[in-house]
Amino acid sequence: MSTESTPTDAQQIETNWALSYDIDPIRIRDPVAEALAVLEPGDPFVVGYEDVVTVAGHSCPTAAGAYRIAQLGLEALYPDSLPVRSEIEVLAAGPRDDPGYGITGRLVSVVTGAAGVDGFGGLAGGFGGRQGLLSFDAFQTDAVGPTFRLRRTDTNETVEVTYRVADVPDGGPAVGHLGDLVQGTASDDQRAAFAEAWHGRVRAVLEDDSLFSVASLED
């Protein structure tokens, strides 16, 4: 019998996307998934930017910024090993009801698993729990732009990531076609021009490290 796999409908769901992004996925271990035999011990989940877009329902500089905050922060925290869900605390400098923080925090949670009081409490005895690992208004900063801290609960190592959202390219006049797109009155040319400008902004966030600063903090 052939061992060659046949793609399922679920595996082909991405074929209806109108665009693609060239951005590395994030690999992250999940002890609960390993314990419940979803993953083999030591094997990671592979989380792509497309997963964040699916949760957000759209692709935009905020969604891209959240993905990069998680990606750059985890790379700094785990330079020689895979990050581990339930061992990552996420702290936001701003409030939950600020779009720059609330939405971003939710999307960072998609990657890290860190959650508030409504998060997964863990298996028996709290194994792999992520509850209480996401906090807002958690610290003060003079940084300009959404700023998050990621902390390893196993070592207390902490990194701070700032997203300089004000430096994201504005996309030019074509972005102004958004209103027509929402109303359903945009021409094909307007739609194409908007898509090029809008997703050019997104790609800039995904590709330009200068839009972010990453710093390790002393204990």
C-alpha positions in Angstrom: 0.0 0.0 0.0 1.3 3.4 -0.9 2.4 5.6 2.0 2.1 8.8 -0.1 -0.5 11.0 1.5 -3.4 12.6 -0.3 -4.1 16.3 0.7 -7.4 16.7 2.5 -9.8 19.5 2.1 -8.6 21.0 5.4 -5.0 21.0 4.1 -6.0 22.8 1.0 -8.1 25.5 2.7 -5.3 28.1 2.0 -5.8 27.8 -1.8 -8.7 30.3 -1.6 -6.4 33.1 -0.3 -6.0 35.9 -2.7 -2.4 36.6 -1.6 0.5 35.0 0.2 3.3 36.3 2.5 6.9 35.3 2.7 7.5 35.2 6.4 9.0 32.4 8.5 6.6 30.5 10.8 7.1 30.4 14.5 7.8 26.9 16.0 6.6 26.5 19.6 6.3 23.6 21.9 3.1 22.9 23.8 3.4 20.5 26.8 -0.4 19.8 26.9 -0.4 18.9 23.2 2.5 16.6 23.9 0.9 15.0 26.9 -2.3 14.4 25.0 -0.5 12.9 22.1 -1.4 15.6 19.7 2.3 16.2 19.1 5.3 13.8 19.6 7.4 14.8 22.6 9.7 17.7 21.7 7.9 18.4 18.4 6.5 21.9 18.0 3.4 23.5 16.6 4.1 25.5 13.5 2.3 28.8 13.7 2.3 31.0 10.6 1.2 34.6 10.0 -1.8 33.1 8.2 -3.0 31.7 11.5 -2.9 35.1 13.1 -4.8 36.5 10.1 -7.4 33.8 10.4 -8.1 34.8 14.1 -8.1 38.5 13.3 -10.2 38.1 10.2 -8.0 40.4 8.2 -4.4 41.2 7.4 -3.2 44.7 8.5 -0.2 46.4 10.1 -1.6 45.7 13.5 -1.9 41.9 12.9 1.5 41.9 11.2 3.0 43.9 14.1 1.6 41.4 16.7 3.1 38.5 14.8 6.5 40.2 14.7 6.3 41.1 18.3 5.8 37.5 19.2 8.4 36.2 16.7 11.2 38.7 17.6 10.5 38.4 21.3 10.6 34.6 21.3 13.7 34.5 19.2 15.4 36.7 21.8 14.1 34.7 24.7 15.0 31.3 23.3 18.1 31.7 21.1 19.1 28.1 21.4 15.9 26.2 22.0 12.2 26.1 21.1 9.9 28.3 23.1 7.4 26.6 25.4 3.8 27.5 25.9 2.7 27.8 29.5 6.2 29.1 30.3 5.8 32.5 28.6 4.2 35.5 30.3 3.2 38.4 28.1 2.9 41.9 29.7 1.5 44.9 27.8 2.3 48.4 28.7 -1.1 49.7 27.7 -4.8 48.9 28.5 -6.9 46.1 27.1 -9.4 48.6 25.5 -6.6 50.4 23.5 -6.6 48.9 20.0 -2.9 49.1 19.9 -2.7 46.8 22.9 -6.0 44.9 23.2 -6.0 43.5 19.7 -2.2 43.0 19.6 -2.3 41.2 22.9 -5.0 38.8 21.7 -3.0 38.0 18.6 0.3 37.6 20.5 -1.7 35.1 22.7 -2.5 33.1 19.6 1.2 32.4 19.2 2.3 32.1 22.9 -0.8 30.7 24.5 -0.5 33.3 27.2 -4.0 34.3 28.4 -5.9 36.2 31.1 -8.4 34.8 33.6 -10.3 33.1 30.8 -7.3 31.1 29.8 -6.7 27.3 29.9 -6.1 26.3 33.5 -4.1 23.2 32.7 -4.4 19.5 33.1 -4.6 17.8 36.5 -2.6 19.9 38.9 -2.4 22.8 36.5 0.0 21.1 34.1 0.5 23.3 31.0 -1.8 26.1 32.3 -1.8 29.5 30.6 -4.2 31.3 32.8 -3.0 34.6 34.2 -0.1 34.8 31.8 -1.4 37.8 29.9 -1.6 41.2 31.6 -2.4 44.7 30.5 -1.3 48.0 32.1 1.5 45.9 33.5 4.3 48.4 33.4 5.2 52.0 32.4 7.3 52.9 29.4 8.5 56.0 27.6 8.7 54.0 24.3 6.8 55.4 21.4 4.5 52.6 20.0 2.9 49.5 21.4 5.4 47.9 23.9 5.2 44.3 25.2 7.4 42.3 27.6 7.8 38.6 27.2 9.1 36.7 30.2 10.2 33.1 30.7 8.6 31.8 33.9 11.3 29.1 34.1 14.3 31.5 34.1 12.7 34.9 34.7 14.5 36.2 31.6 12.6 39.1 30.1 12.7 40.9 26.7 10.9 44.1 25.8 9.7 44.6 22.2 8.5 48.0 20.9 6.6 48.3 17.6 7.2 51.7 16.0 3.9 51.7 14.3 4.2 55.4 13.4 7.1 54.5 11.0 5.0 52.1 9.0 4.6 53.4 5.4 1.2 55.0 4.8 0.5 53.3 1.5 -0.3 56.4 -0.4 -3.6 57.6 -1.9 -4.7 54.1 -3.0 -5.4 53.2 0.6 -8.2 55.8 0.3 -10.2 53.3 -1.8 -11.1 51.4 1.4 -14.4 53.2 1.7 -15.4 52.2 -1.8 -14.4 48.6 -1.1 -16.5 48.5 2.1 -19.5 50.0 0.2 -19.0 47.5 -2.7 -18.6 50.3 -5.2 -14.9 50.0 -6.0 -13.8 49.2 -9.5 -11.5 46.4 -10.3 -8.7 48.8 -10.8 -9.4 50.5 -7.5 -9.5 47.1 -5.7 -6.2 46.1 -7.3 -4.5 49.4 -6.4 -5.8 49.2 -2.8 -4.6 45.6 -2.4 -1.1 46.5 -3.7 -0.8 49.5 -1.3 -2.4 47.9 1.7 -0.5 44.7 1.6 2.6 46.5 0.7 2.3 48.1 4.2 1.7 44.7 5.7 4.8 43.2 4.0 6.9 46.1 5.2 6.0 45.3 8.8 6.7 41.6 8.2 10.1 42.3 6.6 11.5 45.4 8.1 13.2 44.8 11.5 13.9 48.5 11.9 10.2 49.0 12.8 10.9 47.1 16.0 13.3 47.3 18.9 14.1 44.3 21.1 15.9 44.7 24.4 16.8 42.2 27.2 15.9 43.4 30.6 17.9 42.8 33.8 16.3 40.8 36.6 
